[in-house]
Amino acid sequence: MVKGAIVGTETDPSFKRDCRSFTGYSPCEPFRTCPGCHDYDPVDCEILIINLEGLGDVLRTTAQLPAIKDQHPRSRITWLTRPRARELLEGHPLLDRVMVLETEDLAELSARSFELLLCVDKSPLSGSLAMQINAGEKRGFGVDERGVIIPLGDHARYLYRLGLDDHLKFHKNQLTEPRLLSEALALPYRREPYRLYLPPAPPAGHPRLVGFNTGASPAFPRKALSVDLQEAAIALISRATGEPVLLLGGPEDRHRNEELSRRLGPRVENSPLGEGLMVGAAHVQRCQVVFSGDSLGMHMAIALGKYVVAWFGPTCHQEIDLYDRGLKLLSGLDCAPCWHSRCQRRPACNESLSAGLVAEAVLDCLDASRKALPVTGLRSRWP
């Protein structure tokens, strides 16, 4: 042997470096060796998904995983996201690994290569990572030498333009976000729903007929209905069902939910806030029907297969697919959608629905859920 030579697995074919379980660090199981292993699972395509922007967007992107696996059945799929989104992805049966935007994972990615890279986000950070990571084929979005976001190929041009043309986005486009993304990534579209897989855990509490997601992102406060409107709608729903409505939300909704609880008393039940995404999702799971604005709570309910009543003011309802398990409520104002975070109009869109319209839609979805019937449609405010 030549002094200083490195004895690698290239000279020992008994090590199956292409196996899904092989790391080169230790046996896959104690006392198990590669020769004669009956669980050899070769990988012929390494795929990286970059999706950093928005927890709801991360959930929605999971709808693409079945199509990716259909195209590349022996692939190994790695997903790069932000640390806060990790738990939304862990446990998904079609994902092999979740990596996060931290030094250790980025250092590892810099040494790896992929056959296919899919960059979902139209953002300078995600696009820059997409351009830096070694991959044979790149789809979705990247950046040019000036740091300007660009589409990576013709398939992504329509979704790229949609972000730059408000008339196209607000009034002409009728495609849902999952379909837009599948086309941008050159994947077959089969209207697969996105899914959230909860870890095994004790029951979160007594099942409830209706959950009411009260808030929205602080960046877009008009996505949440006014407290007065929510109070009136919840009272109608509770009277009709004869049981409390479960108040859902995140840490930013604590004061809102406490106020509703003070006003409504036994007509509502509070779910715990600020205990993590999976705890919040476990309480969404308790409900048959969930009412929500266009928020993470809505996406959680969709991903858990719930019947959903979703209301839309500043955002585009046509981009959301409720998969025939829900109704959409629109404000009816001629200025919507607008994607403005602030508004001087009175009444604003989140004040312009009627409590009766909200309650009627929730009760209709509850009836459909009990009969396991599809339900779909748009409803606007009553005159």
C-alpha positions as a Markdown table, in Angstrom:
| # | Residue | x | y | z |
|---|---|---|---|---|
| 1 | Met | 0.0 | 0.0 | 0.0 |
| 2 | Val | 1.3 | 3.5 | -0.9 |
| 3 | Lys | 2.1 | 5.5 | 2.3 |
| 4 | Gly | -0.5 | 8.1 | 2.9 |
| 5 | Ala | -3.1 | 6.6 | 0.6 |
| 6 | Ile | -6.7 | 6.9 | 1.7 |
| 7 | Val | -8.7 | 3.7 | 1.7 |
| 8 | Gly | -12.2 | 4.8 | 0.7 |
| 9 | Thr | -15.4 | 3.1 | 0.0 |
| 10 | Glu | -14.6 | 3.4 | -3.7 |
| 11 | Thr | -12.2 | 0.4 | -3.2 |
| 12 | Asp | -14.7 | -1.6 | -1.1 |
| 13 | Pro | -17.9 | -2.2 | -3.0 |
| 14 | Ser | -19.4 | -4.0 | 0.0 |
| 15 | Phe | -20.3 | -0.5 | 1.4 |
| 16 | Lys | -23.5 | 0.6 | -0.2 |
| 17 | Arg | -23.0 | 4.4 | -0.2 |
| 18 | Asp | -26.1 | 4.9 | -2.4 |
| 19 | Cys | -28.4 | 3.3 | 0.2 |
| 20 | Arg | -30.9 | 5.6 | 1.8 |
| 21 | Ser | -29.8 | 4.6 | 5.3 |
| 22 | Phe | -26.0 | 4.6 | 4.8 |
| 23 | Thr | -24.2 | 7.5 | 6.6 |
| 24 | Gly | -20.6 | 6.2 | 6.7 |
| 25 | Tyr | -20.5 | 6.9 | 10.4 |
| 26 | Ser | -22.0 | 3.8 | 12.0 |
| 27 | Pro | -24.0 | 0.7 | 11.2 |
| 28 | Cys | -27.6 | 1.4 | 10.3 |
| 29 | Glu | -28.5 | -0.9 | 13.2 |
| 30 | Pro | -26.2 | -2.5 | 15.8 |
| 31 | Phe | -24.2 | -5.4 | 14.4 |
| 32 | Arg | -25.7 | -5.0 | 10.9 |
| 33 | Thr | -23.3 | -4.8 | 7.9 |
| 34 | Cys | -23.9 | -3.9 | 4.3 |
| 35 | Pro | -23.1 | -7.3 | 2.8 |
| 36 | Gly | -26.3 | -9.4 | 2.8 |
| 37 | Cys | -28.5 | -6.6 | 4.1 |
| 38 | His | -32.1 | -7.2 | 3.0 |
| 39 | Asp | -33.1 | -3.5 | 3.5 |
| 40 | Tyr | -30.8 | -2.1 | 0.8 |
| 41 | Asp | -32.7 | 0.9 | -0.6 |
| 42 | Pro | -30.7 | 2.6 | -3.3 |
| 43 | Val | -31.2 | 6.3 | -4.1 |
| 44 | Asp | -30.8 | 7.5 | -7.7 |
| 45 | Cys | -31.8 | 11.1 | -7.3 |
| 46 | Glu | -30.9 | 13.6 | -4.6 |
| 47 | Ile | -33.5 | 16.5 | -4.4 |
| 48 | Leu | -33.4 | 19.7 | -2.4 |
| 49 | Ile | -36.4 | 21.9 | -1.8 |
| 50 | Ile | -35.7 | 25.4 | -0.6 |
| 51 | Asn | -38.8 | 26.9 | 1.2 |
| 52 | Leu | -38.0 | 29.6 | 3.8 |
| 53 | Glu | -40.9 | 32.1 | 3.5 |
| 54 | Gly | -44.0 | 31.8 | 5.6 |
| 55 | Leu | -45.3 | 28.9 | 7.7 |
| 56 | Gly | -48.5 | 28.7 | 5.7 |
| 57 | Asp | -46.5 | 28.6 | 2.5 |
| 58 | Val | -44.3 | 25.8 | 3.9 |
| 59 | Leu | -47.4 | 23.7 | 4.7 |
| 60 | Arg | -48.9 | 24.4 | 1.3 |
| 61 | Thr | -45.8 | 23.4 | -0.6 |
| 62 | Thr | -46.1 | 19.8 | 0.9 |
| 63 | Ala | -48.8 | 19.3 | -1.8 |
| 64 | Gln | -45.9 | 19.0 | -4.3 |
| 65 | Leu | -44.3 | 16.0 | -2.6 |
| 66 | Pro | -46.5 | 13.2 | -4.2 |
| 67 | Ala | -45.7 | 14.6 | -7.7 |
| 68 | Ile | -42.0 | 14.7 | -6.9 |
| 69 | Lys | -42.0 | 11.1 | -5.7 |
| 70 | Asp | -44.0 | 10.1 | -8.8 |
| 71 | Gln | -41.4 | 11.6 | -11.1 |
| 72 | His | -38.5 | 10.3 | -9.0 |
| 73 | Pro | -39.6 | 7.2 | -7.0 |
| 74 | Arg | -36.1 | 6.4 | -5.8 |
| 75 | Ser | -35.3 | 10.0 | -4.8 |
| 76 | Arg | -34.1 | 11.2 | -1.4 |
| 77 | Ile | -35.8 | 14.5 | -0.6 |
| 78 | Thr | -34.2 | 17.1 | 1.6 |
| 79 | Trp | -36.0 | 20.3 | 2.6 |
| 80 | Leu | -34.3 | 23.5 | 3.7 |
| 81 | Thr | -36.4 | 25.8 | 5.8 |
| 82 | Arg | -36.3 | 28.1 | 8.8 |
| 83 | Pro | -36.0 | 26.6 | 12.3 |
| 84 | Arg | -39.5 | 27.7 | 13.3 |
| 85 | Ala | -41.0 | 25.6 | 10.4 |
| 86 | Arg | -39.1 | 22.4 | 11.1 |
| 87 | Glu | -41.9 | 20.8 | 13.2 |
| 88 | Leu | -44.4 | 21.4 | 10.4 |
| 89 | Leu | -42.4 | 19.1 | 8.2 |
| 90 | Glu | -40.9 | 16.4 | 10.5 |
| 91 | Gly | -42.9 | 13.2 | 10.3 |
| 92 | His | -44.0 | 13.7 | 6.7 |
| 93 | Pro | -43.6 | 10.2 | 5.1 |
| 94 | Leu | -42.4 | 11.5 | 1.8 |
| 95 | Leu | -39.6 | 13.6 | 3.3 |
| 96 | Asp | -36.2 | 12.1 | 4.1 |
| 97 | Arg | -34.6 | 15.0 | 5.9 |
| 98 | Val | -35.4 | 18.6 | 7.1 |
| 99 | Met | -32.5 | 21.0 | 7.3 |
| 100 | Val | -32.7 | 24.5 | 8.7 |
| 101 | Leu | -31.1 | 27.9 | 8.0 |
| 102 | Glu | -28.3 | 27.5 | 10.5 |
| 103 | Thr | -24.5 | 27.3 | 10.2 |
| 104 | Glu | -24.1 | 23.6 | 10.6 |
| 105 | Asp | -26.7 | 22.6 | 8.1 |
| 106 | Leu | -25.6 | 25.3 | 5.6 |
| 107 | Ala | -22.0 | 24.0 | 5.9 |
| 108 | Glu | -23.1 | 20.5 | 5.1 |
| 109 | Leu | -25.2 | 21.7 | 2.1 |
| 110 | Ser | -22.1 | 23.5 | 0.7 |
| 111 | Ala | -20.3 | 20.1 | 0.4 |
| 112 | Arg | -23.2 | 18.2 | -1.2 |
| 113 | Ser | -24.6 | 18.0 | -4.7 |
| 114 | Phe | -28.1 | 17.3 | -5.9 |
| 115 | Glu | -29.6 | 16.1 | -9.1 |
| 116 | Leu | -32.6 | 18.5 | -8.7 |
| 117 | Leu | -33.0 | 21.7 | -6.7 |
| 118 | Leu | -36.5 | 23.3 | -6.3 |
| 119 | Cys | -36.6 | 26.8 | -5.0 |
| 120 | Val | -40.1 | 27.7 | -4.1 |
| 121 | Asp | -39.6 | 31.2 | -2.7 |
| 122 | Lys | -39.4 | 34.4 | -4.6 |
| 123 | Ser | -36.9 | 36.0 | -2.2 |
| 124 | Pro | -33.3 | 37.2 | -2.4 |
| 125 | Leu | -32.1 | 34.9 | 0.3 |
| 126 | Ser | -33.7 | 31.7 | -1.1 |
| 127 | Gly | -32.7 | 32.7 | -4.6 |
| 128 | Ser | -29.1 | 33.3 | -3.5 |
| 129 | Leu | -28.9 | 29.9 | -1.8 |
| 130 | Ala | -30.4 | 28.3 | -4.9 |
| 131 | Met | -27.6 | 29.8 | -7.1 |
| 132 | Gln | -24.9 | 28.8 | -4.7 |
| 133 | Ile | -25.8 | 25.1 | -4.0 |
| 134 | Asn | -24.5 | 22.6 | -6.5 |
| 135 | Ala | -27.3 | 20.9 | -8.5 |
| 136 | Gly | -27.6 | 19.4 | -11.9 |
| 137 | Glu | -31.0 | 21.0 | -12.6 |
| 138 | Lys | -32.6 | 24.0 | -10.9 |
| 139 | Arg | -36.3 | 25.0 | -11.0 |
| 140 | Gly | -38.3 | 27.7 | -9.5 |
| 141 | Phe | -36.6 | 31.0 | -8.6 |
| 142 | Gly | -33.1 | 32.3 | -8.2 |
| 143 | Val | -31.3 | 35.7 | -8.4 |
| 144 | Asp | -29.1 | 37.3 | -11.0 |
| 145 | Glu | -25.7 | 38.9 | -10.5 |
| 146 | Arg | -27.4 | 42.1 | -9.3 |
| 147 | Gly | -29.4 | 40.2 | -6.6 |
| 148 | Val | -32.6 | 40.6 | -8.6 |
| 149 | Ile | -35.1 | 37.7 | -8.3 |
| 150 | Ile | -35.5 | 35.8 | -11.6 |
| 151 | Pro | -37.4 | 32.7 | -12.8 |
| 152 | Leu | -35.3 | 29.6 | -13.4 |
| 153 | Gly | -36.8 | 28.5 | -16.7 |
| 154 | Asp | -40.0 | 29.1 | -18.7 |
| 155 | His | -42.2 | 27.1 | -16.4 |
| 156 | Ala | -41.8 | 29.7 | -13.6 |
| 157 | Arg | -42.5 | 32.8 | -15.7 |
| 158 | Tyr | -46.2 | 33.0 | -15.1 |
| 159 | Leu | -45.9 | 32.8 | -11.3 |
| 160 | Tyr | -43.0 | 35.3 | -11.5 |
| 161 | Arg | -45.1 | 37.7 | -13.5 |
| 162 | Leu | -48.0 | 37.2 | -11.1 |
| 163 | Gly | -46.0 | 38.8 | -8.3 |
| 164 | Leu | -45.3 | 41.9 | -10.4 |
| 165 | Asp | -48.7 | 42.6 | -12.0 |
| 166 | Asp | -51.5 | 43.4 | -9.5 |
| 167 | His | -54.2 | 43.4 | -12.2 |
| 168 | Leu | -53.2 | 39.9 | -13.2 |
| 169 | Lys | -52.9 | 38.7 | -9.6 |
| 170 | Phe | -56.1 | 40.3 | -8.2 |
| 171 | His | -58.5 | 40.1 | -11.1 |
| 172 | Lys | -57.5 | 37.8 | -13.9 |
| 173 | Asn | -55.7 | 34.8 | -12.4 |
| 174 | Gln | -58.0 | 31.9 | -11.3 |
| 175 | Leu | -55.3 | 29.3 | -10.6 |
| 176 | Thr | -54.7 | 28.1 | -7.0 |
| 177 | Glu | -51.4 | 28.5 | -5.4 |
| 178 | Pro | -50.6 | 24.7 | -5.4 |
| 179 | Arg | -51.4 | 24.6 | -9.1 |
| 180 | Leu | -49.3 | 27.7 | -9.8 |
| 181 | Leu | -46.4 | 26.2 | -7.9 |
| 182 | Ser | -46.6 | 22.8 | -9.6 |
| 183 | Glu | -46.4 | 24.6 | -13.0 |
| 184 | Ala | -43.5 | 26.8 | -11.8 |
| 185 | Leu | -41.6 | 23.7 | -10.7 |
| 186 | Ala | -42.5 | 21.7 | -13.8 |
| 187 | Leu | -44.3 | 19.1 | -11.8 |
| 188 | Pro | -47.6 | 17.3 | -12.8 |
| 189 | Tyr | -50.6 | 18.8 | -11.1 |
| 190 | Arg | -53.2 | 16.4 | -9.6 |
| 191 | Arg | -54.8 | 18.6 | -7.0 |
| 192 | Glu | -53.1 | 16.7 | -4.2 |
| 193 | Pro | -54.0 | 18.3 | -0.8 |
| 194 | Tyr | -51.2 | 19.4 | 1.5 |
| 195 | Arg | -50.9 | 17.5 | 4.8 |
| 196 | Leu | -49.8 | 18.0 | 8.3 |
| 197 | Tyr | -48.7 | 14.9 | 10.3 |
| 198 | Leu | -49.1 | 15.3 | 14.0 |
| 199 | Pro | -46.8 | 13.4 | 16.4 |
| 200 | Pro | -48.4 | 10.8 | 18.6 |
| 201 | Ala | -49.7 | 12.5 | 21.7 |
| 202 | Pro | -52.4 | 12.3 | 24.4 |
| 203 | Pro | -55.8 | 13.8 | 23.4 |
| 204 | Ala | -55.7 | 17.6 | 23.5 |
| 205 | Gly | -59.2 | 17.8 | 24.9 |
| 206 | His | -62.8 | 17.0 | 24.3 |
| 207 | Pro | -63.7 | 17.2 | 20.6 |
| 208 | Arg | -65.5 | 20.4 | 19.5 |
| 209 | Leu | -67.9 | 20.9 | 16.6 |
| 210 | Val | -66.5 | 24.4 | 15.8 |
| 211 | Gly | -63.1 | 26.0 | 16.2 |
| 212 | Phe | -62.8 | 29.8 | 15.6 |
| 213 | Asn | -59.3 | 31.0 | 14.6 |
| 214 | Thr | -59.6 | 34.6 | 15.8 |
| 215 | Gly | -56.4 | 36.3 | 14.6 |
| 216 | Ala | -53.9 | 36.7 | 11.8 |
| 217 | Ser | -50.4 | 37.8 | 11.2 |
| 218 | Pro | -49.6 | 41.1 | 12.8 |
| 219 | Ala | -48.2 | 42.2 | 9.4 |
| 220 | Phe | -51.8 | 42.0 | 8.0 |
| 221 | Pro | -54.2 | 42.8 | 10.8 |
| 222 | Arg | -57.1 | 43.2 | 8.4 |
| 223 | Lys | -57.0 | 39.4 | 7.8 |
| 224 | Ala | -58.7 | 39.1 | 11.2 |
| 225 | Leu | -62.4 | 40.0 | 11.6 |
| 226 | Ser | -63.2 | 42.7 | 14.2 |
| 227 | Val | -63.8 | 41.5 | 17.8 |
| 228 | Asp | -67.3 | 42.8 | 17.7 |
| 229 | Leu | -68.2 | 40.8 | 14.6 |
| 230 | Gln | -66.5 | 37.7 | 16.0 |
| 231 | Glu | -68.4 | 38.0 | 19.2 |
| 232 | Ala | -71.8 | 38.2 | 17.4 |
| 233 | Ala | -71.0 | 35.3 | 15.1 |
| 234 | Ile | -69.7 | 33.0 | 17.8 |
| 235 | Ala | -72.8 | 33.7 | 19.9 |
| 236 | Leu | -75.0 | 32.6 | 17.0 |
| 237 | Ile | -72.9 | 29.5 | 16.4 |
| 238 | Ser | -72.9 | 28.5 | 20.0 |
| 239 | Arg | -76.7 | 28.9 | 20.3 |
| 240 | Ala | -77.3 | 26.8 | 17.2 |
| 241 | Thr | -74.9 | 23.9 | 18.2 |
| 242 | Gly | -75.6 | 24.0 | 21.9 |
| 243 | Glu | -71.9 | 23.8 | 22.8 |
| 244 | Pro | -68.9 | 26.1 | 23.3 |
| 245 | Val | -66.9 | 27.3 | 20.3 |
| 246 | Leu | -63.2 | 26.6 | 20.7 |
| 247 | Leu | -61.1 | 29.8 | 20.3 |
| 248 | Leu | -57.9 | 29.1 | 18.3 |
| 249 | Gly | -54.9 | 31.3 | 17.5 |
| 250 | Gly | -51.3 | 32.1 | 18.2 |
| 251 | Pro | -49.5 | 34.0 | 21.0 |
| 252 | Glu | -50.3 | 37.3 | 19.3 |
| 253 | Asp | -54.1 | 36.6 | 19.8 |
| 254 | Arg | -54.0 | 36.2 | 23.5 |
| 255 | His | -55.6 | 39.6 | 24.3 |
| 256 | Arg | -58.2 | 39.1 | 21.6 |
| 257 | Asn | -59.2 | 35.7 | 22.9 |
| 258 | Glu | -59.3 | 36.8 | 26.5 |
| 259 | Glu | -61.6 | 39.7 | 25.5 |
| 260 | Leu | -63.9 | 37.3 | 23.6 |
| 261 | Ser | -63.9 | 34.9 | 26.6 |
| 262 | Arg | -64.8 | 37.8 | 28.9 |
| 263 | Arg | -67.7 | 38.8 | 26.7 |
| 264 | Leu | -69.0 | 35.3 | 25.8 |
| 265 | Gly | -68.3 | 33.3 | 29.0 |
| 266 | Pro | -69.4 | 29.7 | 28.7 |
| 267 | Arg | -70.2 | 30.0 | 25.0 |
| 268 | Val | -66.4 | 29.7 | 24.3 |
| 269 | Glu | -63.5 | 27.5 | 25.3 |
| 270 | Asn | -59.9 | 28.8 | 25.2 |
| 271 | Ser | -57.2 | 26.7 | 23.6 |
| 272 | Pro | -53.7 | 27.3 | 25.0 |
| 273 | Leu | -51.6 | 29.8 | 23.1 |
| 274 | Gly | -47.9 | 30.1 | 22.9 |
| 275 | Glu | -47.1 | 26.4 | 23.5 |
| 276 | Gly | -45.8 | 25.7 | 20.0 |
| 277 | Leu | -47.1 | 24.9 | 16.6 |
| 278 | Met | -47.9 | 21.3 | 17.2 |
| 279 | Val | -49.9 | 22.0 | 20.3 |
| 280 | Gly | -51.9 | 24.6 | 18.3 |
| 281 | Ala | -52.4 | 22.1 | 15.5 |
| 282 | Ala | -53.6 | 19.4 | 18.0 |
| 283 | His | -56.4 | 21.8 | 19.1 |
| 284 | Val | -57.3 | 22.4 | 15.5 |
| 285 | Gln | -57.5 | 18.6 | 15.1 |
| 286 | Arg | -60.2 | 18.6 | 17.8 |
| 287 | Cys | -62.7 | 20.4 | 15.6 |
| 288 | Gln | -65.0 | 19.3 | 12.8 |
| 289 | Val | -65.2 | 22.8 | 11.3 |
| 290 | Val | -62.8 | 25.6 | 11.6 |
| 291 | Phe | -63.5 | 29.3 | 10.8 |
| 292 | Ser | -60.4 | 31.3 | 9.9 |
| 293 | Gly | -59.0 | 34.2 | 7.9 |
| 294 | Asp | -56.3 | 33.7 | 5.4 |
| 295 | Ser | -53.7 | 32.6 | 7.9 |
| 296 | Leu | -51.5 | 29.8 | 9.2 |
| 297 | Gly | -54.6 | 28.6 | 11.2 |
| 298 | Met | -56.5 | 28.2 | 7.9 |
| 299 | His | -53.6 | 26.3 | 6.3 |
| 300 | Met | -53.4 | 24.0 | 9.4 |
| 301 | Ala | -57.1 | 23.2 | 9.2 |
| 302 | Ile | -56.8 | 22.5 | 5.5 |
| 303 | Ala | -53.8 | 20.3 | 6.0 |
| 304 | Leu | -55.5 | 18.3 | 8.7 |
| 305 | Gly | -58.5 | 17.6 | 6.5 |
| 306 | Lys | -61.0 | 19.8 | 8.3 |
| 307 | Tyr | -64.0 | 21.5 | 6.8 |
| 308 | Val | -63.1 | 25.2 | 6.6 |
| 309 | Val | -65.0 | 28.5 | 6.4 |
| 310 | Ala | -62.4 | 31.0 | 5.3 |
| 311 | Trp | -63.0 | 34.7 | 4.9 |
| 312 | Phe | -61.0 | 36.9 | 2.5 |
| 313 | Gly | -60.5 | 40.7 | 2.6 |
| 314 | Pro | -57.1 | 42.0 | 1.5 |
| 315 | Thr | -55.9 | 38.7 | 0.0 |
| 316 | Cys | -56.8 | 36.6 | -3.1 |
| 317 | His | -59.4 | 33.9 | -2.4 |
| 318 | Gln | -58.9 | 32.3 | -5.8 |
| 319 | Glu | -55.3 | 31.2 | -4.8 |
| 320 | Ile | -56.7 | 29.1 | -1.9 |
| 321 | Asp | -58.0 | 25.6 | -2.5 |
| 322 | Leu | -60.3 | 24.2 | 0.2 |
| 323 | Tyr | -60.4 | 20.9 | -1.6 |
| 324 | Asp | -64.3 | 20.7 | -1.7 |
| 325 | Arg | -64.4 | 20.9 | 2.1 |
| 326 | Gly | -65.3 | 24.5 | 2.7 |
| 327 | Leu | -66.8 | 27.8 | 1.9 |
| 328 | Lys | -65.2 | 31.2 | 1.2 |
| 329 | Leu | -66.6 | 34.4 | 2.5 |
| 330 | Leu | -65.9 | 37.7 | 0.7 |
| 331 | Ser | -66.2 | 41.2 | 2.1 |
| 332 | Gly | -67.9 | 42.5 | -1.1 |
| 333 | Leu | -65.9 | 45.7 | -1.1 |
| 334 | Asp | -64.8 | 46.9 | -4.6 |
| 335 | Cys | -61.3 | 47.6 | -3.3 |
| 336 | Ala | -60.6 | 44.0 | -2.3 |
| 337 | Pro | -58.2 | 42.3 | -2.7 |
| 338 | Cys | -55.4 | 44.8 | -2.2 |
| 339 | Trp | -52.7 | 43.2 | 0.0 |
| 340 | His | -52.5 | 46.4 | 2.0 |
| 341 | Ser | -51.4 | 46.1 | 5.6 |
| 342 | Arg | -53.2 | 49.3 | 6.6 |
| 343 | Cys | -56.4 | 50.8 | 5.4 |
| 344 | Gln | -58.3 | 54.1 | 6.1 |
| 345 | Arg | -61.6 | 52.9 | 4.6 |
| 346 | Arg | -64.6 | 52.6 | 7.0 |
| 347 | Pro | -66.1 | 50.2 | 7.3 |
| 348 | Ala | -62.9 | 48.2 | 6.4 |
| 349 | Cys | -63.2 | 44.8 | 4.8 |
| 350 | Asn | -62.8 | 43.0 | 8.2 |
| 351 | Glu | -65.8 | 44.9 | 9.5 |
| 352 | Ser | -68.1 | 44.5 | 6.5 |
| 353 | Leu | -69.3 | 40.9 | 6.8 |
| 354 | Ser | -72.4 | 40.1 | 8.9 |
| 355 | Ala | -72.4 | 37.8 | 11.8 |
| 356 | Gly | -75.3 | 35.9 | 10.3 |
| 357 | Leu | -73.4 | 35.2 | 7.1 |
| 358 | Val | -70.5 | 33.8 | 9.1 |
| 359 | Ala | -72.7 | 31.6 | 11.3 |
| 360 | Glu | -74.8 | 30.3 | 8.4 |
| 361 | Ala | -71.6 | 29.3 | 6.5 |
| 362 | Val | -70.2 | 27.5 | 9.6 |
| 363 | Leu | -73.4 | 25.6 | 10.2 |
| 364 | Asp | -73.7 | 24.6 | 6.5 |
| 365 | Cys | -70.2 | 23.2 | 6.7 |
| 366 | Leu | -71.0 | 21.5 | 9.9 |
| 367 | Asp | -73.9 | 19.8 | 8.3 |
| 368 | Ala | -71.8 | 18.7 | 5.3 |
| 369 | Ser | -69.1 | 17.4 | 7.6 |
| 370 | Arg | -71.5 | 15.2 | 9.5 |
| 371 | Lys | -72.7 | 13.7 | 6.2 |
| 372 | Ala | -69.2 | 13.6 | 4.7 |
| 373 | Leu | -70.5 | 15.5 | 1.7 |
| 374 | Pro | -68.4 | 17.9 | -0.5 |
| 375 | Val | -69.2 | 21.6 | -0.1 |
| 376 | Thr | -67.8 | 24.5 | -2.0 |
| 377 | Gly | -68.7 | 28.1 | -3.0 |
| 378 | Leu | -68.3 | 31.8 | -2.5 |
| 379 | Arg | -70.6 | 33.9 | -0.3 |
| 380 | Ser | -70.5 | 37.6 | 0.1 |
| 381 | Arg | -71.9 | 40.0 | 2.8 |
| 382 | Trp | -75.6 | 40.4 | 3.1 |
| 383 | Pro | -77.0 | 43.7 | 2.0 |
